[in-house]
Amino acid sequence: MKTHSRARDVQVAGVSKTFETQKGEQVVALDDINLQIASGEFVSVVGTSGCGKSTLLRIVCGLIPATHGKVFVGGEQVEQPRDDVGVVFQNAVLLPWLTVKENILLPMDLRESRRREHEERAHQLLAMTGMTGFEAKYPFELSGGMKQRVSICRALMCQPSFLALDEPFGALDAMTREAMNLELLKICAESKATVLFITHSVPEAVLLSDRVVVMTPRPGRVAEVLTIDMPRPRSLQDYASETFHGYTSRIRDLLGAQTLA
């Protein structure tokens, strides 16, 4: 099994998505989305519920097809799920009968590629996410934040060049969510993967991102893309800065204007 450690750029070119309801009605979820994510860049997407954020992520990852348009990762068109793309969803989706270590190694087991170096990488990921000592625990023995750490470790197991996260901290309490934001900042700095992050939280998007994509209500279009010009590494203390407040206010103004339109 070949793994990929070099970050890759992502290009979304004229992507639209239309779903058909059970009654045969056509629902346009996304309309002419154009977006470029540079290698190693962290880009967040925010928008109101139902604007197509998660649909966009699934198309970019090759989990569902676009109705129109194309997606490229590292210059290669995405037509199906790729082995160099790691995906993390809101629910950790851990197998309850497997231990933490076994859940992390699952991608390698499915490819019949369980070798000693993979075990070593699993231990490295556990150490990087502060989960050393929990290798033999089962999911029911973990907190929500711990489960998401395991899910992120599993996504990083194959050294993905592109990491896609769909509201991974949405179900966590506020304090755990803040802790996981800091954890993700550290993980992304170490992995150097290109990241597409879906969130409802405006402060979270600003804290984590190089750029934030603000989407319109359905049909989802790109309303504005903001470059977050704040130095790294970042911390929770950035929440108090005037620069941070300026970015969050601008994004909330955009979202508020869309809601009232």
Buried (B, 14 or more C-beta within 10 A) or exposed (E): EEBBEEBBBBBBBEBBBBEEEEEEEEEBBBBBBEBBBBBBBBBBBBBBEBBBBBBBBBBBBBBEEBBBBBBBBBEEEBEEEBEBBBBBBBBBEBEEEBBBBBBBBBBBEEEEBEEEEBBEBBBBBBEBBBBEEBBEBBBEEBEBBBBBBBBBBBBBBBBBBBBBBBBBBBBBEEEBBBBBBBBBBBBBEEBEBBBBBBBBBBBBBBBBBBBBBBBBBBBBBBBEEBEBEBEEEBEEEBBEEEEBBEBBEBBBEBBEEBEEE
